Amino acid sequence: MFATNFTVQDNSIRYTRGSDNLTTWGQNETPVTGGTMTNAFCKTCGTLMWRQGSTFPGTKFMRVGTVDDLHLHETILRPQKEYFIENRPDWWHGVEHAKQIVGFFE
């Protein structure tokens, strides 16, 4: 139901360790755009590290939980947009100050 991601250009990503422990799996046709989607997982624990879709070439959607710097979570990684708000449960009222978007495209 929930995923908190941040968007990064491929040329801005730098791994300090563990990149050799990633494996990928992909979809040929996603439900929303019909494009391809590649997912990178940690081979050891199975954590989804990032996604990359054909709709946004050169861009990865990184999982915010992969960042262990609380200061970044409180500043530049604070959610700015919430997508698919029409599908959220009644008890979830959204992220304060985040732009609310029906579907995926603005």
C-alpha positions as CSV (number, residue, x, y, z in Angstrom):
1,M,0.0,0.0,0.0
2,F,2.8,2.5,0.9
3,A,6.1,3.1,-0.8
4,T,8.2,6.2,-0.2
5,N,10.6,6.9,-3.0
6,F,12.9,9.7,-4.2
7,T,13.9,10.3,-7.8
8,V,17.5,10.4,-8.8
9,Q,19.2,10.9,-12.2
10,D,21.3,7.8,-13.1
11,N,24.4,10.0,-13.4
12,S,24.0,11.2,-9.8
13,I,24.0,7.7,-8.2
14,R,27.2,6.5,-6.5
15,Y,27.3,3.3,-4.6
16,T,29.8,3.2,-1.7
17,R,29.4,-0.5,-1.3
18,G,27.2,-3.5,-2.1
19,S,26.4,-2.8,-5.8
20,D,27.8,-6.3,-6.6
21,N,25.1,-7.7,-4.4
22,L,22.2,-6.3,-6.4
23,T,20.1,-8.4,-8.8
24,T,17.4,-7.2,-11.2
25,W,14.0,-8.4,-12.3
26,G,11.7,-6.7,-14.7
27,Q,8.2,-6.4,-16.1
28,N,7.6,-6.1,-19.9
29,E,4.3,-4.2,-19.5
30,T,3.3,-2.2,-16.4
31,P,-0.3,-1.7,-15.5
32,V,-0.2,2.2,-15.5
33,T,2.0,3.1,-18.5
34,G,2.3,-0.1,-20.4
35,G,6.1,0.4,-20.4
36,T,8.9,-1.7,-19.0
37,M,9.9,-1.6,-15.3
38,T,13.2,-2.9,-13.9
39,N,13.5,-3.6,-10.1
40,A,16.9,-3.9,-8.3
41,F,16.9,-6.1,-5.1
42,C,19.6,-7.0,-2.5
43,K,20.5,-10.6,-3.1
44,T,21.0,-11.1,0.7
45,C,17.9,-9.7,2.3
46,G,15.6,-9.1,-0.7
47,T,15.1,-5.4,-0.1
48,L,13.9,-3.5,-3.1
49,M,16.5,-0.8,-3.6
50,W,15.2,1.0,-6.7
51,R,13.0,0.9,-9.8
52,Q,13.6,2.2,-13.3
53,G,10.9,2.5,-15.9
54,S,10.9,3.2,-19.6
55,T,8.6,6.2,-19.1
56,F,11.4,8.1,-17.3
57,P,14.6,7.1,-19.0
58,G,17.9,7.9,-17.1
59,T,16.0,8.1,-13.8
60,K,15.8,5.7,-10.8
61,F,13.2,5.7,-8.1
62,M,15.1,4.9,-5.0
63,R,13.5,3.5,-1.8
64,V,13.8,6.1,0.9
65,G,14.4,3.3,3.5
66,T,17.8,2.6,1.9
67,V,19.1,5.9,3.2
68,D,20.4,5.8,6.8
69,D,20.8,9.5,7.4
70,L,17.9,10.9,9.5
71,H,18.9,14.5,8.6
72,L,18.2,13.7,4.9
73,H,14.8,12.2,5.9
74,E,13.9,15.4,7.7
75,T,15.0,17.7,4.9
76,I,15.5,16.9,1.2
77,L,13.8,13.4,1.4
78,R,10.6,14.7,3.0
79,P,7.7,13.7,0.7
80,Q,6.7,16.4,-1.7
81,K,4.0,14.6,-3.7
82,E,1.5,11.8,-3.0
83,Y,0.3,9.8,-6.0
84,F,-2.8,7.5,-6.4
85,I,-4.6,9.3,-3.6
86,E,-7.9,7.9,-4.9
87,N,-6.7,4.4,-3.8
88,R,-5.7,5.2,-0.3
89,P,-7.7,3.9,2.7
90,D,-10.2,6.2,4.5
91,W,-8.0,6.2,7.6
92,W,-5.0,7.7,5.8
93,H,-5.4,11.5,5.3
94,G,-2.1,12.1,3.5
95,V,1.3,13.6,4.0
96,E,1.0,17.1,5.4
97,H,2.1,19.8,2.9
98,A,2.6,17.2,0.1
99,K,0.9,17.8,-3.3
100,Q,-2.0,15.4,-3.7
101,I,-2.2,13.7,-7.2
102,V,-4.9,11.5,-8.6
103,G,-3.3,8.7,-10.5
104,F,0.4,8.9,-11.4
105,F,0.6,11.9,-13.8
106,E,0.1,15.5,-12.9
